[in-house]
Amino acid sequence: MTTFAGAARRLAGLAGAVFGWRPDDFWRATPAELAALVRACAPEAATPPDAATIAAMQETFPDG
């Protein structure tokens, strides 16, 4: 199971490797700022899921 902490560590590492961010840069950034950088690097990436898709995922994969 993926935890928030584990996912955040991986994302912080990627932000450092790809964007040159230091840990403080990552933790001070807003989700919108990080998303803007990711979109700039991968403009063809899929759009975020809508509320119904998120609700279905939460039912399928409960956090416990």
N, CA, C and O atoms as a Tinker XYZ file with bonds, in Angstrom:
   256  protein
     1  N      0.842000   -1.173000    0.000000    73     2
     2  CA     0.000000    0.000000    0.000000    64     1     3
     3  C      0.891000    1.242000    0.000000    63     2     4     5
     4  O      1.875000    1.308000    0.737000    81     3
     5  N      0.548000    2.206000   -0.815000    73     3     6
     6  CA     1.280000    3.462000   -0.869000    64     5     7
     7  C      0.756000    4.393000    0.207000    63     6     8     9
     8  O     -0.452000    4.599000    0.326000    81     7
     9  N      1.652000    4.948000    0.979000    73     7    10
    10  CA     1.255000    5.916000    2.003000    64     9    11
    11  C      1.521000    7.324000    1.497000    63    10    12    13
    12  O      2.268000    7.523000    0.539000    81    11
    13  N      0.897000    8.306000    2.156000    73    11    14
    14  CA     1.153000    9.696000    1.786000    64    13    15
    15  C      2.634000   10.009000    1.937000    63    14    16    17
    16  O      3.234000   10.624000    1.056000    81    15
    17  N      3.225000    9.586000    3.053000    73    15    18
    18  CA     4.637000    9.880000    3.312000    64    17    19
    19  C      5.531000    9.281000    2.230000    63    18    20    21
    20  O      6.464000    9.933000    1.761000    81    19
    21  N      5.248000    8.053000    1.838000    73    19    22
    22  CA     6.047000    7.414000    0.799000    64    21    23
    23  C      5.909000    8.115000   -0.540000    63    22    24    25
    24  O      6.895000    8.333000   -1.244000    81    23
    25  N      4.678000    8.467000   -0.887000    73    23    26
    26  CA     4.456000    9.174000   -2.150000    64    25    27
    27  C      5.116000   10.549000   -2.125000    63    26    28    29
    28  O      5.695000   10.981000   -3.122000    81    27
    29  N      5.028000   11.235000   -0.989000    73    27    30
    30  CA     5.643000   12.566000   -0.874000    64    29    31
    31  C      7.161000   12.473000   -1.002000    63    30    32    33
    32  O      7.780000   13.330000   -1.632000    81    31
    33  N      7.764000   11.446000   -0.414000    73    31    34
    34  CA     9.224000   11.275000   -0.535000    64    33    35
    35  C      9.635000   11.067000   -1.987000    63    34    36    37
    36  O     10.608000   11.656000   -2.457000    81    35
    37  N      8.890000   10.230000   -2.687000    73    35    38
    38  CA     9.215000    9.984000   -4.100000    64    37    39
    39  C      9.037000   11.254000   -4.926000    63    38    40    41
    40  O      9.877000   11.576000   -5.766000    81    39
    41  N      7.944000   11.972000   -4.687000    73    39    42
    42  CA     7.688000   13.191000   -5.442000    64    41    43
    43  C      8.723000   14.259000   -5.123000    63    42    44    45
    44  O      9.164000   14.981000   -6.018000    81    43
    45  N      9.117000   14.368000   -3.852000    73    43    46
    46  CA    10.160000   15.333000   -3.481000    64    45    47
    47  C     11.480000   14.982000   -4.161000    63    46    48    49
    48  O     12.198000   15.868000   -4.624000    81    47
    49  N     11.798000   13.702000   -4.222000    73    47    50
    50  CA    13.018000   13.272000   -4.908000    64    49    51
    51  C     12.984000   13.588000   -6.391000    63    50    52    53
    52  O     13.976000   14.045000   -6.959000    81    51
    53  N     11.842000   13.344000   -7.017000    73    51    54
    54  CA    11.705000   13.666000   -8.434000    64    53    55
    55  C     11.794000   15.168000   -8.680000    63    54    56    57
    56  O     12.412000   15.607000   -9.650000    81    55
    57  N     11.174000   15.956000   -7.799000    73    55    58
    58  CA    11.246000   17.416000   -7.949000    64    57    59
    59  C     12.698000   17.886000   -7.845000    63    58    60    61
    60  O     13.107000   18.815000   -8.541000    81    59
    61  N     13.456000   17.252000   -6.988000    73    59    62
    62  CA    14.871000   17.599000   -6.869000    64    61    63
    63  C     15.651000   17.209000   -8.103000    63    62    64    65
    64  O     16.461000   17.986000   -8.608000    81    63
    65  N     15.408000   16.002000   -8.591000    73    63    66
    66  CA    16.161000   15.510000   -9.746000    64    65    67
    67  C     15.773000   16.224000  -11.038000    63    66    68    69
    68  O     16.638000   16.552000  -11.850000    81    67
    69  N     14.490000   16.462000  -11.228000    73    67    70
    70  CA    14.018000   17.027000  -12.488000    64    69    71
    71  C     14.050000   18.553000  -12.497000    63    70    72    73
    72  O     14.462000   19.160000  -13.486000    81    71
    73  N     13.614000   19.177000  -11.392000    73    71    74
    74  CA    13.498000   20.632000  -11.349000    64    73    75
    75  C     14.624000   21.312000  -10.587000    63    74    76    77
    76  O     14.716000   22.540000  -10.574000    81    75
    77  N     15.484000   20.517000   -9.950000    73    75    78
    78  CA    16.581000   21.096000   -9.173000    64    77    79
    79  C     16.132000   21.685000   -7.839000    63    78    80    81
    80  O     16.835000   22.501000   -7.242000    81    79
    81  N     14.963000   21.267000   -7.381000    73    79    82
    82  CA    14.435000   21.794000   -6.121000    64    81    83
    83  C     15.155000   21.181000   -4.926000    63    82    84    85
    84  O     15.474000   19.992000   -4.917000    81    83
    85  N     15.401000   22.000000   -3.936000    73    83    86
    86  CA    15.874000   21.503000   -2.640000    64    85    87
    87  C     14.645000   21.079000   -1.831000    63    86    88    89
    88  O     13.532000   21.457000   -2.197000    81    87
    89  N     14.796000   20.318000   -0.759000    73    87    90
    90  CA    13.626000   19.897000    0.020000    64    89    91
    91  C     12.735000   21.066000    0.454000    63    90    92    93
    92  O     11.510000   20.960000    0.391000    81    91
    93  N     13.335000   22.176000    0.892000    73    91    94
    94  CA    12.523000   23.329000    1.295000    64    93    95
    95  C     11.697000   23.866000    0.130000    63    94    96    97
    96  O     10.561000   24.297000    0.325000    81    95
    97  N     12.253000   23.844000   -1.069000    73    95    98
    98  CA    11.506000   24.308000   -2.242000    64    97    99
    99  C     10.254000   23.454000   -2.443000    63    98   100   101
   100  O      9.167000   23.968000   -2.706000    81    99
   101  N     10.434000   22.147000   -2.314000    73    99   102
   102  CA     9.306000   21.232000   -2.497000    64   101   103
   103  C      8.236000   21.466000   -1.438000    63   102   104   105
   104  O      7.060000   21.608000   -1.772000    81   103
   105  N      8.624000   21.508000   -0.177000    73   103   106
   106  CA     7.641000   21.600000    0.900000    64   105   107
   107  C      6.974000   22.967000    0.978000    63   106   108   109
   108  O      5.885000   23.084000    1.541000    81   107
   109  N      7.593000   23.989000    0.432000    73   107   110
   110  CA     6.977000   25.322000    0.432000    64   109   111
   111  C      6.118000   25.575000   -0.803000    63   110   112   113
   112  O      5.340000   26.528000   -0.834000    81   111
   113  N      6.253000   24.745000   -1.798000    73   111   114
   114  CA     5.486000   24.918000   -3.029000    64   113   115
   115  C      4.030000   24.502000   -2.814000    63   114   116   117
   116  O      3.727000   23.629000   -2.001000    81   115
   117  N      3.156000   25.141000   -3.552000    73   115   118
   118  CA     1.755000   24.735000   -3.529000    64   117   119
   119  C      1.554000   23.611000   -4.535000    63   118   120   121
   120  O      2.356000   23.450000   -5.455000    81   119
   121  N      0.493000   22.834000   -4.367000    73   119   122
   122  CA     0.202000   21.817000   -5.379000    64   121   123
   123  C      0.058000   22.423000   -6.778000    63   122   124   125
   124  O      0.456000   21.805000   -7.765000    81   123
   125  N     -0.505000   23.620000   -6.864000    73   123   126
   126  CA    -0.668000   24.268000   -8.168000    64   125   127
   127  C      0.686000   24.586000   -8.799000    63   126   128   129
   128  O      0.848000   24.444000  -10.011000    81   127
   129  N      1.655000   25.014000   -7.997000    73   127   130
   130  CA     2.992000   25.313000   -8.532000    64   129   131
   131  C      3.665000   24.048000   -9.049000    63   130   132   133
   132  O      4.264000   24.052000  -10.125000    81   131
   133  N      3.567000   22.976000   -8.288000    73   131   134
   134  CA     4.153000   21.710000   -8.722000    64   133   135
   135  C      3.448000   21.205000   -9.982000    63   134   136   137
   136  O      4.099000   20.725000  -10.910000    81   135
   137  N      2.129000   21.311000  -10.012000    73   135   138
   138  CA     1.374000   20.870000  -11.183000    64   137   139
   139  C      1.752000   21.665000  -12.423000    63   138   140   141
   140  O      1.828000   21.108000  -13.518000    81   139
   141  N      1.988000   22.963000  -12.261000    73   139   142
   142  CA     2.374000   23.798000  -13.403000    64   141   143
   143  C      3.706000   23.335000  -13.988000    63   142   144   145
   144  O      3.869000   23.297000  -15.207000    81   143
   145  N      4.649000   22.987000  -13.132000    73   143   146
   146  CA     5.936000   22.498000  -13.629000    64   145   147
   147  C      5.789000   21.150000  -14.324000    63   146   148   149
   148  O      6.397000   20.911000  -15.368000    81   147
   149  N      4.990000   20.282000  -13.747000    73   147   150
   150  CA     4.784000   18.970000  -14.363000    64   149   151
   151  C      4.107000   19.130000  -15.716000    63   150   152   153
   152  O      4.498000   18.480000  -16.686000    81   151
   153  N      3.088000   19.997000  -15.792000    73   151   154
   154  CA     2.407000   20.230000  -17.077000    64   153   155
   155  C      3.367000   20.805000  -18.110000    63   154   156   157
   156  O      3.283000   20.462000  -19.289000    81   155
   157  N      4.268000   21.665000  -17.687000    73   155   158
   158  CA     5.234000   22.250000  -18.620000    64   157   159
   159  C      6.156000   21.174000  -19.190000    63   158   160   161
   160  O      6.579000   21.258000  -20.343000    81   159
   161  N      6.464000   20.170000  -18.380000    73   159   162
   162  CA     7.355000   19.092000  -18.830000    64   161   163
   163  C      6.611000   18.014000  -19.608000    63   162   164   165
   164  O      7.203000   17.335000  -20.446000    81   163
   165  N      5.321000   17.854000  -19.338000    73   163   166
   166  CA     4.537000   16.805000  -19.985000    64   165   167
   167  C      3.164000   17.349000  -20.342000    63   166   168   169
   168  O      2.172000   16.946000  -19.735000    81   167
   169  N      3.080000   18.251000  -21.307000    73   167   170
   170  CA     1.789000   18.873000  -21.626000    64   169   171
   171  C      0.732000   17.890000  -22.113000    63   170   172   173
   172  O     -0.460000   18.191000  -22.056000    81   171
   173  N      1.144000   16.739000  -22.585000    73   171   174
   174  CA     0.172000   15.760000  -23.070000    64   173   175
   175  C     -0.346000   14.846000  -21.967000    63   174   176   177
   176  O     -1.112000   13.920000  -22.235000    81   175
   177  N      0.067000   15.101000  -20.729000    73   175   178
   178  CA    -0.372000   14.267000  -19.604000    64   177   179
   179  C     -1.885000   14.344000  -19.453000    63   178   180   181
   180  O     -2.519000   15.329000  -19.830000    81   179
   181  N     -2.433000   13.298000  -18.901000    73   179   182
   182  CA    -3.878000   13.215000  -18.716000    64   181   183
   183  C     -4.388000   14.311000  -17.788000    63   182   184   185
   184  O     -3.668000   14.799000  -16.916000    81   183
   185  N     -5.620000   14.676000  -17.993000    73   183   186
   186  CA    -6.241000   15.660000  -17.112000    64   185   187
   187  C     -6.554000   15.008000  -15.773000    63   186   188   189
   188  O     -6.703000   13.788000  -15.704000    81   187
   189  N     -6.657000   15.797000  -14.707000    73   187   190
   190  CA    -6.957000   15.229000  -13.386000    64   189   191
   191  C     -8.334000   14.573000  -13.377000    63   190   192   193
   192  O     -9.212000   14.957000  -14.150000    81   191
   193  N     -8.523000   13.583000  -12.503000    73   191   194
   194  CA    -9.828000   12.922000  -12.430000    64   193   195
   195  C    -10.879000   13.864000  -11.852000    63   194   196   197
   196  O    -10.568000   14.764000  -11.071000    81   195
   197  N    -12.137000   13.638000  -12.253000    73   195   198
   198  CA   -13.225000   14.446000  -11.706000    64   197   199
   199  C    -13.670000   13.866000  -10.356000    63   198   200   201
   200  O    -13.167000   12.830000   -9.921000    81   199
   201  N    -14.603000   14.537000   -9.713000    73   199   202
   202  CA   -15.045000   14.137000   -8.371000    64   201   203
   203  C    -15.626000   12.726000   -8.358000    63   202   204   205
   204  O    -15.387000   11.975000   -7.413000    81   203
   205  N    -16.381000   12.355000   -9.385000    73   203   206
   206  CA   -16.970000   11.015000   -9.427000    64   205   207
   207  C    -15.894000    9.937000   -9.535000    63   206   208   209
   208  O    -16.004000    8.887000   -8.902000    81   207
   209  N    -14.874000   10.185000  -10.320000    73   207   210
   210  CA   -13.777000    9.223000  -10.460000    64   209   211
   211  C    -13.022000    9.082000   -9.152000    63   210   212   213
   212  O    -12.662000    7.973000   -8.757000    81   211
   213  N    -12.782000   10.193000   -8.482000    73   211   214
   214  CA   -12.091000   10.150000   -7.185000    64   213   215
   215  C    -12.920000    9.373000   -6.173000    63   214   216   217
   216  O    -12.373000    8.562000   -5.424000    81   215
   217  N    -14.229000    9.603000   -6.134000    73   215   218
   218  CA   -15.103000    8.881000   -5.205000    64   217   219
   219  C    -15.060000    7.379000   -5.488000    63   218   220   221
   220  O    -15.003000    6.577000   -4.556000    81   219
   221  N    -15.086000    6.996000   -6.759000    73   219   222
   222  CA   -15.021000    5.575000   -7.112000    64   221   223
   223  C    -13.691000    4.968000   -6.692000    63   222   224   225
   224  O    -13.649000    3.836000   -6.210000    81   223
   225  N    -12.607000    5.711000   -6.870000    73   223   226
   226  CA   -11.287000    5.223000   -6.459000    64   225   227
   227  C    -11.214000    5.063000   -4.943000    63   226   228   229
   228  O    -10.617000    4.111000   -4.441000    81   227
   229  N    -11.824000    5.999000   -4.219000    73   227   230
   230  CA   -11.816000    5.909000   -2.764000    64   229   231
   231  C    -12.579000    4.675000   -2.283000    63   230   232   233
   232  O    -12.192000    4.046000   -1.299000    81   231
   233  N    -13.647000    4.337000   -2.970000    73   231   234
   234  CA   -14.386000    3.121000   -2.616000    64   233   235
   235  C    -13.583000    1.861000   -2.928000    63   234   236   237
   236  O    -13.569000    0.908000   -2.149000    81   235
   237  N    -12.925000    1.875000   -4.068000    73   235   238
   238  CA   -12.154000    0.713000   -4.506000    64   237   239
   239  C    -10.893000    0.532000   -3.675000    63   238   240   241
   240  O    -10.515000   -0.596000   -3.357000    81   239
   241  N    -10.241000    1.631000   -3.324000    73   239   242
   242  CA    -8.968000    1.594000   -2.606000    64   241   243
   243  C     -9.060000    2.401000   -1.310000    63   242   244   245
   244  O     -8.459000    3.471000   -1.215000    81   243
   245  N     -9.793000    1.917000   -0.320000    73   243   246
   246  CA    -9.927000    2.686000    0.934000    64   245   247
   247  C     -8.597000    2.755000    1.666000    63   246   248   249
   248  O     -7.772000    1.845000    1.579000    81   247
   249  N     -8.405000    3.853000    2.389000    73   247   250
   250  CA    -7.171000    4.028000    3.152000    64   249   251
   251  C     -7.142000    3.211000    4.429000    63   250   252   253
   252  O     -6.111000    3.132000    5.097000    81   251
   253  N     -8.225000    2.626000    4.758000    73   251   254
   254  CA    -8.241000    1.747000    5.920000    64   253   255
   255  C     -8.793000    2.410000    7.083000    63   254   256
   256  O     -8.880000    1.808000    8.154000    81   255
